[in-house]
Amino acid sequence: MSRHHRRPKAQKGKNDRRNISWVSQEAHRAWHTLFNGMLTPLEITDIINTKFLDPDWELVAFRKTEKQRVEVSNF
């Protein structure tokens, strides 16, 4: 398993539990290969939508509000 910063350290991502995911080394390498590890969520969704996703669908990224963070964490 490999430690992945969900928000890259170069984009002020922290080392706290909320920002760290544990993923396979293969998945971690693939993420950084595809997205260079430095793209914003909007840039990533644009790549996925234009290159990979079924054209009848669209992936959308938006910043969570504080209320949404609480609801998700209580799930």
N, C-alpha and C positions, 0 to 999 in steps of 0.2 A: 504494500500500500504506500501511497505517496501523499504528502501533505500539499494541498492546493489552496492558494489564497483566492477567495472568490472575488474580492476587489484586490487587484495587484498592489503590492507594496509601493511600486512606482506611482500609483494613483492614490497614495495615502491610505492604502489598506493596512489594517492592523493585524496583530498576531493573536487576537482574541478568538474564542470558540465560535462566535457568530460568523466570523470571516474565514474560517478554516473548514475545508471539506477533506475527507479522506477518500481518495479514489485510487483505482489500480494505476500502476505505473504506465501501462499501455494507454489508458484513457487520458492520463495527465499529459503524456507526450503528444497524443493526438490533438488535444485542446490547444496546446502551445504551437503545434505545427499548423493547424487550421487558422487559428486566430492570433498568432504571434504573441499571445499573452498580454497585449497592451491595448487592445481595442475596447471601446466603450460598449455597453449593452446595445445601444442603438446601431452601432456599426456591425456588431455580431448578428443581430436579427436581420439586418439588411443582407448580409452575406448568406445567411440560412435561407431567407425568402427568395433571393434571386438565383441561388445556385443549387440548393438542395431540396427544398420543400415542394410538395405537390402544389402546382400553380393555382389550384382551387382553394388553397388554404393560405393563411398569413399568420406568422408568429409576431406577437407584439410585446415590446418591453416598455414598462413604465415604472417610475419611481413609486415605491410604496409610501402611503401616508403612515403616520404614527399609529392610527387606529388599525390599519391593515396589519402592521407588524405585530400588534398585540393579538389580533385574531389568529394569525398564522402560528404564532408561538404557542398559543393555547390549544391548537389542534392536536 
